[in-house]
Amino acid sequence: MIELVDVKKDYGKGDYCTHALQGITLKIEKGEYVAIVGTSGSGKSTLLHIMGGMDQLTSGVYRYNDEVVSDYSLAKLQDFRKRNISFVFQNFALMNKYTVYENVEMPLLARKEKGRKKIVMDCLERVGIENLKNKLPTQLSGGQQQRCAIARALAADTPIILADEPTGALDNKTSTEIMSCFSEIHKAGHTVIIITHDMSVASKCQRIVRIEDGKII
């Protein structure tokens, strides 16, 4: 599903150049549940940005279902993200002026989906917060906000869910609950990729890829 071949990503030039990724070669099959693990500054978030179409690589090849994503323009990358990738972030990235229901509905509005109410409520039920649909994010706990973010990713109904440190702002009990949500999502057929520095989180996944200094080790 995802194939990276000798992918490099540099920021800056000359003496001020940072080699964030230094020749990453990686395959992720459809339906996998993968953790990408590394310390701060290892390049794992840069790798997520490349796989998620949020950034362009410096050299190498990125294929998605045999499409060469690394040749895409920025406009085509944006379309690629909409069709294929949903994101869950450490800081939840919810719109505080909108209710839980409205946050989850956003990707459906973007593609003018019909039957939105049923889809939103189904997604909220899957993560166990259907009773909070009229609350604002600021009225929720961290775990509840992350469940809302996961429900929004489910509503987008993309093949891949990329999660960047999704438990980083949560306590151990809540982290375990959130990882159970991701496990259920994976069982339902989604490809799930978790970026984390926490081995207890990574151990819940089927495969662990470790990255350090921009290289897979």
C-alpha positions in Angstrom: 0.0 0.0 0.0 2.8 2.4 1.0 6.3 2.0 -0.4 9.2 4.4 0.4 12.4 3.9 -1.5 15.6 5.8 -0.3 13.6 8.7 0.8 15.5 11.8 2.0 14.2 15.0 3.4 16.4 18.1 4.0 15.5 21.4 5.7 17.6 24.5 4.9 20.8 24.7 2.8 24.5 24.6 3.1 25.9 24.9 6.6 22.3 25.3 7.8 21.0 22.1 6.3 19.3 19.5 8.5 19.1 16.0 7.1 15.8 15.0 8.7 15.5 11.7 6.7 18.5 9.9 5.4 17.5 7.2 3.0 14.3 5.6 4.4 13.2 2.5 2.7 9.9 1.0 4.1 6.8 -0.9 3.0 3.5 -0.9 4.8 0.9 -3.3 3.6 -2.9 -2.7 3.4 -4.5 -3.5 6.8 -1.3 -3.3 8.9 -1.1 -1.8 12.4 2.4 -0.3 12.6 4.2 1.8 15.2 7.1 4.0 14.2 9.2 4.7 17.2 12.0 7.1 17.9 13.3 9.8 20.3 12.6 13.5 19.9 14.3 14.7 16.7 14.7 11.2 15.3 12.7 12.1 12.1 9.6 10.1 12.9 7.2 13.1 12.6 8.9 14.1 9.3 8.3 10.6 8.1 4.6 10.9 9.1 4.4 14.3 7.2 5.9 12.6 4.1 3.5 9.6 4.2 0.6 11.8 4.9 1.2 14.1 2.0 1.8 17.1 4.3 5.3 17.7 3.0 7.3 16.9 -0.2 10.5 14.8 0.0 13.9 16.0 -1.2 14.8 12.8 -3.1 13.7 9.2 -3.4 10.4 7.7 -4.3 7.0 7.5 -2.5 4.5 5.1 -4.0 0.9 4.7 -2.8 -0.9 1.8 -4.4 1.6 2.1 -7.3 0.9 5.9 -7.7 4.1 7.9 -7.5 3.1 10.4 -4.8 6.6 11.9 -4.8 5.9 13.4 -8.3 2.7 15.2 -7.1 2.4 19.0 -7.0 1.3 20.6 -3.8 -2.3 20.8 -5.1 -2.4 17.2 -6.0 -0.9 16.3 -2.6 -3.8 18.1 -1.0 -6.3 15.9 -3.0 -4.3 12.8 -2.1 -4.7 13.6 1.6 -8.4 14.2 1.3 -8.9 10.8 -0.4 -6.6 8.6 1.5 -5.4 9.9 4.9 -6.9 10.9 8.2 -4.8 12.4 11.0 -5.0 12.2 14.8 -2.6 14.5 16.6 -1.3 14.8 20.2 -3.0 18.2 20.7 -6.3 16.8 19.3 -6.6 19.7 16.7 -10.3 20.2 17.4 -12.2 23.4 16.6 -13.1 24.8 20.1 -16.0 26.9 18.8 -17.7 23.9 17.4 -19.5 21.0 19.3 -18.2 17.4 19.3 -20.9 16.6 16.7 -19.8 19.5 14.5 -16.1 18.6 14.7 -16.8 15.1 13.6 -19.1 16.3 10.8 -16.4 18.5 9.2 -14.9 16.0 6.8 -18.4 15.0 5.7 -19.3 18.6 4.9 -16.1 19.0 3.0 -17.1 16.3 0.5 -20.9 17.1 0.7 -21.8 13.7 2.1 -25.5 12.8 2.4 -26.8 11.1 5.5 -24.3 12.9 7.7 -26.3 12.5 11.0 -26.2 8.7 10.9 -22.5 8.6 10.0 -21.5 11.1 12.8 -23.5 9.3 15.4 -22.2 5.9 14.4 -18.6 7.2 14.7 -19.3 8.8 18.1 -20.8 5.5 19.3 -17.8 3.6 18.1 -15.5 5.6 20.4 -18.0 5.8 23.2 -18.8 9.5 23.4 -22.2 9.7 21.7 -23.6 11.3 24.9 -21.2 14.2 24.6 -22.3 15.3 21.1 -23.4 18.8 22.2 -20.4 19.5 24.3 -17.6 21.9 23.3 -14.0 20.5 23.2 -13.1 22.8 26.2 -15.7 21.0 28.2 -14.1 17.6 27.7 -11.2 15.7 29.3 -8.1 15.0 27.3 -9.2 11.4 26.6 -12.6 12.5 25.5 -11.1 15.1 23.1 -8.9 12.4 21.6 -11.9 10.2 21.1 -13.6 13.0 19.3 -10.5 13.4 17.1 -10.6 9.6 16.4 -14.3 9.8 15.6 -13.6 12.6 13.1 -10.9 10.5 11.4 -13.5 7.6 11.2 -16.0 9.9 9.6 -13.5 10.8 6.9 -13.6 7.1 6.0 -10.1 7.0 4.5 -8.0 3.8 4.1 -5.2 5.1 6.3 -5.2 6.7 9.8 -1.9 8.4 10.8 -1.6 9.2 14.5 1.2 11.4 15.8 1.9 10.8 19.5 -1.9 10.3 20.1 -1.4 9.4 23.8 1.3 11.9 24.5 -0.9 14.3 26.5 -2.8 11.5 28.3 -2.4 9.5 31.5 -1.7 5.8 31.4 -5.3 4.6 31.9 -6.6 6.9 29.3 -3.7 6.0 26.9 -4.7 2.3 27.2 -8.3 3.2 26.4 -7.3 5.2 23.3 -5.1 2.4 22.1 -8.0 0.1 22.4 -9.9 2.4 20.1 -7.2 2.2 17.5 -7.1 -1.6 17.8 -10.8 -1.8 17.1 -10.4 0.6 14.1 -7.6 -1.6 12.7 -9.8 -4.7 13.1 -12.5 -2.9 11.1 -10.1 -2.8 8.2 -8.2 0.4 8.4 -4.4 0.7 8.0 -3.2 2.4 11.2 0.2 4.0 11.7 1.1 5.3 15.1 4.1 7.7 15.6 5.3 7.4 19.2 8.3 7.5 21.6 6.5 5.3 24.1 7.3 1.6 23.8 4.3 0.6 25.9 2.1 2.2 23.2 4.2 0.7 20.3 3.8 -2.8 21.9 0.1 -2.7 21.2 0.8 -2.6 17.4 1.6 -5.6 15.2 4.9 -4.3 13.9 7.4 -1.8 15.3 9.7 0.3 13.1 12.5 2.1 14.9 14.0 5.3 13.5 17.0 7.3 14.8 18.9 10.1 13.2 16.7 9.9 10.1 17.4 6.3 9.5 15.6 3.0 10.1 17.6 0.9 12.5 
